[in-house]
Amino acid sequence: MTLISRTALALLATGILSGSALAQDMKRVAISTIVEVPALVETKDGIIKGLADKGFVEGKNLEIDYQNANGNMPTQQQIAKKFVGDNPDVIVPITTPTAQAIIASTDTIPVVFTTVTDPLKAKLIPHYEKSGGNVTGVSDAAPIKQQLDLMQELVPDLKTIGVVYNPGLDNALAALEELKKHAEPRGIGVVESAAPTTNEVALATKKLIGKVDAVYVPNDTTVVAALESIIKIGEDVDLPIFAGETGAVARGVVASVGLDYVELGRITGHMVARILNGEKPGDIDAVIAYQVLTDFKVAVNKKSAAAMGVELPEAVLARATEIIE
């Protein structure tokens, strides 16, 4: 064998080994959501930032497969099958229906759910402490006590709150249950108005006119997808509209106290990184984000408040982290 051929073989072998090492170092994370709304997009961005915090950088040592089901559950189930077939290192479902579809499809691939209001009610995990299975994650249960405080501050004579929600979503039911728990001791009644589909949201809202002093929109993907129709009704009849997440304020609700969804996503990304580094999901406690992120965002919309007959006190404006003019 000539010197040249030996050198060529050595270079080839080195290239193959280097390529193999790179392939082994590259981690694959699959992320999906049932629908894209601002809070969920912020969550996805936060996941990527959280992974980067821990040294997993997209395009360097991390591949991300992101899929949006565009509000279609059969599509979401197809995405779940695709992910399982691809066998990534970790799957990250965003929202309750996405998590249910993913978790029903695999009991071996590590899953880290996020933006799930009540993972126990949704039967994603048996308990928050080390579940022992292939699933852990982050709940985005809203800080409803603080939200009620704000609603009462802005609507001093608040006696009844209307809730537009999809009764088929476990997270919406969990939010409704939590709202009732905190409203009852304050002497505030809760009036339910169901909207099983996005097309029924406007009608469900109109049914509340004259029956309630304000409307609360929980973190319900079905209802949030049609939020503008609720806001228009509120403006037309001077009915204050509040929401479970602050991203809705820029879209036109009066105000909200809520989580920073980028930071919620970052917590999720840190969990994913722990699994990529060798930990088992069943050994990692699931968490409720508001117990970890104690600084809440306070967002108010001056234009919407005026349109819905709400006066914004200076005390609220002074502590607001975001003011929409």
Secondary structure, DSSP 8 states (H G I E B T S, - for coil): --HHHHHHHHHHHHHHHHHHHHHHH-EEEEEEESS--HHHHHHHHHHHHHHHHTT--BTTTEEEEEEE-TT-HHHHHHHHHHHHHH--SEEEEESHHHHHHHHHH-SSS-EEEEEES-TTTTTS-S-SS--SSSEEEEE----HHHHHHHHHHHSTT--EEEEEE-TT-HHHHHHHHHHHHHHGGGT-EEEEEE-SSGGGHHHHHHTTTTT-SEEEE-S-HHHHTTHHHHHHHHHHHT--EEESSTHHHHHT-SEEEE--HHHHHHHHHHHHHHHHTT--GGGS--EEHHHH--S-EEEEEHHHHHHTT----HHHHHH-SEEE-
